[in-house]
Amino acid sequence: MSSVIQVTDSTFKQEVLDNELPVLVDFWAQWCGPCKMVAPIVDELATQYEGQVKVVKLDTDQNSAIAKEYGIRSIPTLMIFKQGQKVDTVVGAVPKTTLINAIDKHL
């Protein structure tokens, strides 16, 4: 079972911005092919970094306010937040190593 949490416009602040751990946010949508390619990698990262990094997903179709606030123009977009601030962004279906490198920089 994946430890990835679904967040919404209303839970984003509590789950992401107010979190003590770094948070990896996967901005995705149901219809997005590349998002489906990244999903298993995101699930693996949630397990690999359990206790070090919180991993959440935000459906941009259902939660457009947060997507708009962070200027999400293409998906998948993965952002890393640390102490309430966006510290890194990776856009597109990228290899797992790219995401690991991005996460490791902020641990």
N, C-alpha and C positions, 0 to 999 in steps of 0.2 A: 504493500500500500504506500502510495506516494505521500510525502509530508508537505506537498505543495498546497498552499492555502489560496482559495479564490478570494480576491478582494473586490470591493465595489467603490463607487464614488464616496459613499457614506462611511466605509470602514478604512479607506486608504490612510487617513491621518493616523488613526490608532494603530493599524497593523504595520505601516511602513515608516512614516515620519517620526512617530513616537517610540520606535523600537530601539533597544539598546544595541542589538546586533546589526551588522551590515545587512541590507536587504536587497536581494536580486528580484526585480520586478519584470515579469514577462508580459509585455503588452501584445495581445493576440486577438484573433477573431475566429469564429467557427468556420467561416468560408475560406480561410487563408491556408493555402497549400504549404508554403514554407513554414508557417507556424506549426503545422502538424509534424513537419520534419524536425523541428527544434524541440517539440514537446517531450520526447523521450530523453533527450539530453538534459533538459531542465529538471526532469524527474530524477535522473541519475545524480545531478549536482545537489539536489535537495537532500539526497541520502548521503552523498559523499561529504557534504559540509554541515551535516546535522550538528547543531549546537554551536556552530561558528557563524553560519550565515542563514538567515531566514529567506525562504524562496516563496514568492507569491505570483499569482497570475491575475491579470486584469483584462477582461473582455472589453475591447474598445467600442464595440457596437452597443453594449449594454451600459457602459460607463464613460460616456463621451466627455463629461466635464473634466475628469482627471487627464484623459488623453489630450484634450485641448490645452489644458494648463501646462503640460509638459511638451507641447508641440509635436505630438506623435503624428508623423505624416506617412510613414510606411511601417508595415508590420511584417515579421516580428521585430519589435524593438525591445531590447533588454537593457534596463537601467539598474545601476547599483546606487543605493542610497546609504549614506553613513551619517548618523547623528542628525537625521532630518534633511540632509542636503544631498542633491544628486551629485555623485562624484565620477560616474562613468556611464557611457552609453555605447552599446553595440547594436548595429542595425543589420537585419537580414539573417538568413539561415547560415550560421557560421559553424565551423568545426568546434567540437567540445574543448579542444586545447585553447582556442581563442577566448572562450568564456572562462576557463580555468585561469588563464593569465590575467584577465580583467579582474576576477574575484581576488586572486592572490595578492594583487597590488594593494588591495584595500583591507587586508587582514592585519 
